[in-house]
Amino acid sequence: MTKYVLIGGYIYKAQDGGKAFCQELVKGINNKTVKILDCLFARNQDYWDDRFQDDKKFFSKNLDNFKIELALPEKFIDQIKNSDVVFFQGGNPQQLIKILESVGDWNKELNGKTIVGSSGGADIISKYYGVIKSLSIGEGLGLLSIKFIPHWKSNYGQRTDEEMELLLEKLKLYKEDLETITLRDGEFVVIDK
């Protein structure tokens, strides 16, 4: 079984600073040291190292026994094989998809892992997603047959609640009828598949 954890964005904005999320992340993993693969492909590569250091600090505050590794396109499949958790960070979902499509059959290595997506990272896990900034709809990789909107009614993209509701209706009517999930910044949901 594969566990998926979708985050609405900015998990550190959770009331507990992300502690419950981190506990959920390692739940059911029997290794003494949990191996987290931090995938920042959705962001400009110039920022990967800084963001990776921030992620290390975040996990250090909330977890004891973990090892975190920065994902690299040329090693990605082997890195997944050696990880317990694959964390797709937010950013540009289309850029993330483009890089993932260039690395081969990485998704065949996900079985039994914990797969995390935050914002743009969760977008690519879903089949269809709503983009608050542009009030448009995108198509993810469909690892889960759901529709998803991150940053729901959060202070993001300078959109009103009414505009977000219209995006939600547009997404619900888009193509097929699938479960639609909306998550605020700091919120997460767990789906086992």
Buried (B, 14 or more C-beta within 10 A) or exposed (E): EBBBBBBBBBBBBBEEBBBBBBEBBBEEBEEEEBBBBBBBBBBEEEEBEEBBEEBBEBBEEBBEEBBBBBBBBEBBBEBBEEBBBBBBBBBBBBBBBEBBEEBEEBBEBBEEBBBBBBBBBBBBBBBBBBBBEEBEBBBBBEBBEBBBBBBBBBEBEEBEEEEBEBBBEEBEEBEEEBEBBBBBBBBBBBBEE
